[in-house]
Amino acid sequence: MTSFDTSSQSTVWRALLALAVVFVMLATTGWTALRGQRGETPLHASLSAWEHGRIDGRPLPDARSAPARLARFFASLTEQQRASLARRYPLTVGNMNGAPVELRYRANRVALGQAREAERERMRDGHLTPAGQQAAGRRMHRFEALMHGGRRILAFDPDGSGRVAEVFGDLRGAERISVVVPGVDTGLLTFQRTHRKYSAPVGMAESLYAAERTASPATRTAVIAWADYTAPSGLGMDAATAMRAEVGAGRLDALVRALPGDAPVSLFCHSYGSVVCGLAAHRLPGRVADIAVAGSPGMRVEAASQLRTSAHVWAMRDADDWVQDVPYLEVGGLGHGADPVSAGFGARVLSARGAEGHGGYFEPGTESLANFAEIGVGAYDAVDCARDDGVCRAGLSGAAAAGRA
């Protein structure tokens, strides 16, 4: 049998395996991405109120306007007027790309307080089952935790499983900005964890922020834990398709375009988050310097060149990561394309030594985290490649932001 025949049979077998898995998921879970729409959400209610609102007799701009226009609007207001809008329309202002980041933090603190009180009432609602009351209690405590200690909440939506984003560091003064894009089962209740801390967005971002400061103490950095898209729940149909990722890609692009200043941005995309980053790549602004994926099921392309981005594309996968057994193909919209760490894909492949499985890439002390940190501060010459020949560093200057120590 020729090598071509063997390769063809392997491809067919993987396609059949993928389709078999899909049929099982259809039989057991259904088309979860096609759930019916629910009634008006708190965010929609806030946006509707904003649409009819005024400030000192002036109509408010369309909340969907370009960030630059919204930034000009807020710049035209007094501090008292801005504070008034944050109190009156906290969910709108707190999620508005173009509003000053400090005002968004303030508005989301108000929104979190309102959501906390709503859940407190639900805990006492006799129409709820005991399980429903317990769920309300868990959400109430999560909202309360997000309000503590001056946390910088950049986005917040309490509807359903929820969406949230948090900033570590000074976003306005940063010389380098990193964005952590997580994968499946990400929502308000899984935004941070005590057990397996560094597999949740907050732990990932905290760990990366600390590692970046160690890598280059003089470089002013900021890291965003970005769980501001509706991620798939579990490894069902939503995770096998790009429907959730398409919406997430648009939201990720909007985030990056609204970031203050002109500091370079690096995206660190884990698991299904790499699907989001892959779909966003071609539309992202030029300030995105790096797209780094870890434990990726694919980026919806067959080669890095098809991402149509000027950013450096990096990839890593731990030897024990179960995602390597996922069929790397796309058939009729199912699956996410080629393996980003494969030689033919064309990414710069990094060492992930020490990561230990699918959720360990941001664990302190791992080469995966150290590599992410060096990328985050722009120190490309310091990364460790998956191969000893250093090919992943080829053609890169390796100069970090000013003042690298």
VOFIKOL-980124 format. One line per field, with one value per residue (C-alpha): residue number from 1; residue in three letters; x, z, y. Coordinates in steps of 0.02 Angstrom, whole numbers, plus 32768, in hexadecimal, padded with zeros to 4 digits. Layout:
N
num	[NUM  ...] $
residu	[Ala  ...] $
east	[X  ...] $
up	[Z  ...] $
north	[Y  ...] $
***
This chain:
405
num	[1  2  3  4  5  6  7  8  9  10  11  12  13  14  15  16  17  18  19  20  21  22  23  24  25  26  27  28  29  30  31  32  33  34  35  36  37  38  39  40  41  42  43  44  45  46  47  48  49  50  51  52  53  54  55  56  57  58  59  60  61  62  63  64  65  66  67  68  69  70  71  72  73  74  75  76  77  78  79  80  81  82  83  84  85  86  87  88  89  90  91  92  93  94  95  96  97  98  99  100  101  102  103  104  105  106  107  108  109  110  111  112  113  114  115  116  117  118  119  120  121  122  123  124  125  126  127  128  129  130  131  132  133  134  135  136  137  138  139  140  141  142  143  144  145  146  147  148  149  150  151  152  153  154  155  156  157  158  159  160  161  162  163  164  165  166  167  168  169  170  171  172  173  174  175  176  177  178  179  180  181  182  183  184  185  186  187  188  189  190  191  192  193  194  195  196  197  198  199  200  201  202  203  204  205  206  207  208  209  210  211  212  213  214  215  216  217  218  219  220  221  222  223  224  225  226  227  228  229  230  231  232  233  234  235  236  237  238  239  240  241  242  243  244  245  246  247  248  249  250  251  252  253  254  255  256  257  258  259  260  261  262  263  264  265  266  267  268  269  270  271  272  273  274  275  276  277  278  279  280  281  282  283  284  285  286  287  288  289  290  291  292  293  294  295  296  297  298  299  300  301  302  303  304  305  306  307  308  309  310  311  312  313  314  315  316  317  318  319  320  321  322  323  324  325  326  327  328  329  330  331  332  333  334  335  336  337  338  339  340  341  342  343  344  345  346  347  348  349  350  351  352  353  354  355  356  357  358  359  360  361  362  363  364  365  366  367  368  369  370  371  372  373  374  375  376  377  378  379  380  381  382  383  384  385  386  387  388  389  390  391  392  393  394  395  396  397  398  399  400  401  402  403  404  405] $
residu	[Met  Thr  Ser  Phe  Asp  Thr  Ser  Ser  Gln  Ser  Thr  Val  Trp  Arg  Ala  Leu  Leu  Ala  Leu  Ala  Val  Val  Phe  Val  Met  Leu  Ala  Thr  Thr  Gly  Trp  Thr  Ala  Leu  Arg  Gly  Gln  Arg  Gly  Glu  Thr  Pro  Leu  His  Ala  Ser  Leu  Ser  Ala  Trp  Glu  His  Gly  Arg  Ile  Asp  Gly  Arg  Pro  Leu  Pro  Asp  Ala  Arg  Ser  Ala  Pro  Ala  Arg  Leu  Ala  Arg  Phe  Phe  Ala  Ser  Leu  Thr  Glu  Gln  Gln  Arg  Ala  Ser  Leu  Ala  Arg  Arg  Tyr  Pro  Leu  Thr  Val  Gly  Asn  Met  Asn  Gly  Ala  Pro  Val  Glu  Leu  Arg  Tyr  Arg  Ala  Asn  Arg  Val  Ala  Leu  Gly  Gln  Ala  Arg  Glu  Ala  Glu  Arg  Glu  Arg  Met  Arg  Asp  Gly  His  Leu  Thr  Pro  Ala  Gly  Gln  Gln  Ala  Ala  Gly  Arg  Arg  Met  His  Arg  Phe  Glu  Ala  Leu  Met  His  Gly  Gly  Arg  Arg  Ile  Leu  Ala  Phe  Asp  Pro  Asp  Gly  Ser  Gly  Arg  Val  Ala  Glu  Val  Phe  Gly  Asp  Leu  Arg  Gly  Ala  Glu  Arg  Ile  Ser  Val  Val  Val  Pro  Gly  Val  Asp  Thr  Gly  Leu  Leu  Thr  Phe  Gln  Arg  Thr  His  Arg  Lys  Tyr  Ser  Ala  Pro  Val  Gly  Met  Ala  Glu  Ser  Leu  Tyr  Ala  Ala  Glu  Arg  Thr  Ala  Ser  Pro  Ala  Thr  Arg  Thr  Ala  Val  Ile  Ala  Trp  Ala  Asp  Tyr  Thr  Ala  Pro  Ser  Gly  Leu  Gly  Met  Asp  Ala  Ala  Thr  Ala  Met  Arg  Ala  Glu  Val  Gly  Ala  Gly  Arg  Leu  Asp  Ala  Leu  Val  Arg  Ala  Leu  Pro  Gly  Asp  Ala  Pro  Val  Ser  Leu  Phe  Cys  His  Ser  Tyr  Gly  Ser  Val  Val  Cys  Gly  Leu  Ala  Ala  His  Arg  Leu  Pro  Gly  Arg  Val  Ala  Asp  Ile  Ala  Val  Ala  Gly  Ser  Pro  Gly  Met  Arg  Val  Glu  Ala  Ala  Ser  Gln  Leu  Arg  Thr  Ser  Ala  His  Val  Trp  Ala  Met  Arg  Asp  Ala  Asp  Asp  Trp  Val  Gln  Asp  Val  Pro  Tyr  Leu  Glu  Val  Gly  Gly  Leu  Gly  His  Gly  Ala  Asp  Pro  Val  Ser  Ala  Gly  Phe  Gly  Ala  Arg  Val  Leu  Ser  Ala  Arg  Gly  Ala  Glu  Gly  His  Gly  Gly  Tyr  Phe  Glu  Pro  Gly  Thr  Glu  Ser  Leu  Ala  Asn  Phe  Ala  Glu  Ile  Gly  Val  Gly  Ala  Tyr  Asp  Ala  Val  Asp  Cys  Ala  Arg  Asp  Asp  Gly  Val  Cys  Arg  Ala  Gly  Leu  Ser  Gly  Ala  Ala  Ala  Ala  Gly  Arg  Ala] $
east	[8000  8045  805A  7FD5  7F57  7F7F  7F68  7EC4  7E80  7EB4  7E5A  7DBB  7DC0  7DD1  7D40  7CD1  7D03  7CD7  7C2E  7C08  7C2C  7BBB  7B2A  7B3A  7B37  7A9E  7A42  7A6C  7A75  7A1C  7A48  7A6E  7AA5  79F5  799F  790E  7928  78F1  789D  78F1  7991  79D0  7A51  79CD  795E  79EE  7A15  795E  795B  79FC  79AE  7925  7994  79DB  7A63  7A3D  79C1  7A38  7A0B  7A83  7AE5  7AC0  7B12  7B4A  7BAC  7C65  7CD3  7D26  7C7F  7C4B  7CF3  7CD8  7C2B  7C6C  7CFD  7C7D  7C2A  7C56  7C8D  7BE6  7B88  7BF0  7BD1  7B17  7B11  7B6F  7AEF  7A57  7A8F  7B13  7B07  7B0B  7B9E  7BF9  7BF7  7C0E  7CA9  7CDF  7CB0  7D45  7D86  7D7D  7CC7  7CA4  7CF1  7C80  7BE4  7C02  7C14  7B65  7B23  7B71  7B1E  7A74  7A8D  7AC2  7A23  79B9  7A06  79EF  7935  7931  797E  78E1  7868  77F2  77C7  7878  78AD  7933  79AF  797B  7991  7A3D  7A6D  7A35  7AA2  7B3A  7B1F  7B05  7BAB  7C04  7BC2  7BF6  7CA5  7CB6  7C91  7D1A  7DC4  7DB7  7DAE  7DAE  7D19  7D1C  7C7E  7BEE  7B4B  7AEA  7A77  7A7E  7B2A  7B68  7BF7  7C83  7D2E  7DAD  7E4B  7EEC  7F60  7F4A  7EF6  7F07  7FC0  7FF6  8084  804D  7F9E  7F76  7EC9  7EA1  7E18  7DD6  7D77  7CDF  7C7E  7CAE  7C2E  7C12  7C19  7CB7  7D0F  7D7D  7D9C  7DF0  7E13  7E78  7E88  7EF3  7E78  7DF8  7E03  7E2C  7EB5  7EFA  7F01  7F47  7FCF  7FFC  8000  8077  80E4  80EE  8124  81AB  81E4  81F2  81D9  81EE  816A  80BD  8046  7F8C  7F32  7E79  7E1D  7D9F  7D08  7C98  7C4F  7BD4  7C44  7C03  7BC7  7C25  7C63  7BBE  7B84  7BAF  7C64  7C6D  7C34  7C68  7BC0  7BF0  7C9F  7C5C  7BFE  7C92  7D07  7C9F  7C9F  7D5B  7D79  7D0B  7D6C  7E16  7DDC  7D9D  7E3A  7E88  7F2E  7F93  7FF3  8012  7F94  7FB8  7F2A  7F3D  7EB7  7E96  7E35  7D92  7DD1  7E4B  7DB7  7D7A  7E26  7E36  7D92  7DBB  7E6D  7E4A  7DDF  7E4A  7EA6  7F5F  7F8B  7F71  8025  800F  7F8D  7FC7  7F5E  7F6C  7F11  7EBA  7E39  7E5C  7E4A  7DCF  7E59  7ED5  7F6E  7FA2  7FAF  7EF3  7ED4  7EFE  7F51  7FF3  8000  807F  8024  8062  8025  8049  8003  8035  8061  7FD7  7F4D  7EB6  7E8C  7F10  7E95  7E10  7DFE  7E56  7DE3  7D47  7CB5  7C16  7C35  7C63  7D13  7D90  7E13  7ECC  7F37  7F90  802B  8040  80D5  8068  7FFF  808B  807A  810F  8108  8138  8168  80DD  814A  80FD  804B  8009  7F6A  7EE7  7ED0  7F82  7FC9  7FC2  8006  8097  813F  8111  816C  80C3  80A1  8153  8142  809C  80EA  817E  8105  809A  812C  816F  820C  8204  82BB  829C  8215  8238  8209  81C0  8259  830D  8338  82E4  8282  81ED  8256  8292  827F  8248  82A6  8288  828A  8212  81BC  822B  828B  8292  82F2] $
up	[8000  7FD3  8050  7FEE  8006  80C0  80D2  8072  80DC  817A  8142  8115  81BB  821C  81BB  81DF  8296  82A0  824F  82C2  8359  8311  82F8  83AC  83E8  837E  83C6  8479  8481  83E9  838C  8428  83C3  837F  8424  841E  8451  84FE  8538  8555  85BA  863A  85BC  8534  85AF  85D9  8521  84FF  858D  854A  849D  84E3  8560  8562  85BF  85E7  8557  84D9  848C  84AF  841C  83D4  844A  83B0  836A  8343  83DF  83A1  8396  8442  8489  8444  8492  853F  852D  8510  85B9  8666  86E8  873F  869D  867D  872E  8718  867C  86D3  8760  86EE  8669  86BD  864A  85AE  85E4  8631  858C  8518  84AB  84A3  8554  85C3  8616  86C6  86A7  866D  870D  8772  870E  871B  87D7  87DA  8765  87CF  886A  8814  87D6  8883  88CF  8848  8872  892C  890B  88A3  8934  8997  8908  893C  8887  8869  8891  8917  888B  8838  88DB  88F2  8841  8867  8902  889E  8823  88AF  88FE  8857  8836  88E5  88CA  8828  888A  890C  8919  888F  8805  8757  86FD  8648  8610  8668  8630  86AF  8631  8622  8645  863F  85F2  864B  862D  86AF  86A0  86FF  86FB  86B7  860E  85E1  860C  85C8  854B  8521  8532  853B  8526  8565  84FD  8554  8510  8538  85DA  85FC  8653  86F0  8764  8714  86FB  8790  87F3  8895  885B  87BA  87C7  872C  86B8  86CF  867D  871B  874E  869C  8694  8743  8720  8679  86C4  874D  86D0  865D  86EC  8718  8663  864F  86F1  869B  8616  8643  8618  862A  8615  85F2  8626  8598  85B2  8557  84D9  84EE  84ED  84C7  855A  855B  84C4  8467  83C0  83EA  8409  8366  82FC  82EA  8311  83BF  8382  82F4  836F  83E6  835B  833B  83F4  8400  836E  83BF  8462  840F  83A8  8445  84AE  84E3  849C  8415  8477  841C  8448  845C  845C  84C0  8486  84E1  849C  8447  8464  83D6  8362  8395  8375  82CF  8290  82D2  828C  81E1  8226  82BB  82B5  8292  8348  8368  8366  839C  8398  8405  8414  8493  8491  83F0  8396  82FB  82BF  822E  81AB  815F  816F  81D4  8134  811C  81BD  8159  81EA  8200  82B2  82E2  82F1  837D  83B3  843C  847D  8511  84EA  8561  8520  84EC  8464  83F5  83DC  8393  82D5  8288  81F4  81C3  8171  8149  81CF  8253  8299  8297  8213  8217  82B1  82DC  831F  8282  8213  817D  81D9  81E2  8294  8303  8375  842B  84B9  8534  85A9  8655  8622  864A  85E7  859C  862B  8666  85EA  8664  86FC  874E  872E  8683  85E2  8593  860A  85FB  853E  8547  85BA  8545  84B4  851C  853C  848B  84B9  8427  8432  84DE  84B1  84B6  8416  8410  83AA  83DD  8339  8371  82CF  8327  8346  8292  8248  82E9  8339  83EE  8431  84C0  84EF  8536  85D4  85D2  8669] $
north	[8000  80AC  8139  8198  810B  8102  81BE  81BB  812D  8189  8227  81C7  8169  820D  8259  81C3  81C8  8280  8265  81D3  823F  82C6  824D  8214  82C8  82EE  8259  8284  8342  8387  8425  848A  8521  8537  8554  85CD  8681  86B3  8753  87FA  87ED  886C  88AA  88BE  891E  8991  89AE  89D5  8A54  8AA3  8AB1  8B21  8B7C  8C2C  8C89  8D3F  8D44  8CF2  8C4A  8BBC  8B74  8AC9  8A4C  89E8  8A7B  8A69  8A72  8B12  8B6C  8B31  8B65  8C15  8C1A  8BED  8C67  8CF2  8CD1  8D0D  8C8F  8CA5  8C7E  8BE2  8BA5  8BC3  8B58  8ACB  8ACB  8AD6  8A59  89ED  8955  89C1  8A2C  8999  893A  89CE  89C8  8A7E  8AAE  8ADA  8A3B  8A86  8AB3  8A02  89BE  8A32  8A07  894C  895B  89A7  8920  8897  88DF  88DE  882C  87F4  8839  87E7  873E  875D  8773  86D4  8675  869C  867C  85F1  85CC  858C  84DC  84C6  84A6  8549  85A7  855B  858E  8640  863C  8607  8694  8712  86E2  86EB  879A  87CD  8788  87EB  888B  8871  88C1  8941  88BE  890B  88BE  88F5  889A  8844  87F5  878B  8738  867A  8633  86E6  8746  87A3  87EF  882A  8892  8875  890B  89BB  89AA  8A62  8A6C  89C2  89B2  8900  88B5  87FC  87AF  86FF  86AE  860F  857A  850E  8514  85C9  8636  869B  8604  85BF  8666  863D  859F  856E  84BD  84B9  8575  858E  8536  85C3  866F  86D2  865A  8658  8716  872C  86AC  86FC  87AB  8773  8716  87AC  881C  879E  8790  884D  88B0  8958  8936  8978  88EC  88C8  8822  880A  876C  8771  8701  877C  8702  8673  85D9  852A  84C5  8420  83BF  83BB  83FF  84B3  8482  8421  84B5  856A  85BB  85F7  8624  8691  86FE  86FD  8733  87CE  87F8  87DD  8852  88D6  88C6  88DD  8971  89C9  89B0  8A55  8A90  8A39  89B5  8910  8888  87CE  874E  86AD  8635  8592  84FD  8538  85E9  85C7  85AD  865A  86A4  864B  8692  8740  8745  8791  881F  8851  88F8  8901  8922  8867  882B  8776  86EC  865B  85BD  852F  8489  84BC  844F  84BA  856D  854E  8555  84DA  854B  85E3  8649  8635  8696  8733  878C  87EB  87A9  8725  867E  860E  8561  84E5  8441  83D7  8322  82E6  835A  82F3  8372  8320  8290  8302  82E9  8381  839E  83FC  839F  83FC  847D  83FC  83FF  848D  8468  8440  8424  84C9  846F  8405  842B  8454  84D5  8555  8597  85B7  851F  853B  84C9  84A0  8439  8428  8455  83A5  8390  8402  847D  849A  8518  85AA  854D  85AB  8559  8511  8538  855A  85EB  862C  862C  8688  870A  8728  873F  87B3  8829  8818  87B8  873F  8710  86C5  8647  858C  8533  8484  8451  846E  84C4  8566  8572  85C2  865E  8670  871D  8771  8801  87CE  887F  8897  8938  89C0  899A  88DD  88A0] $
***
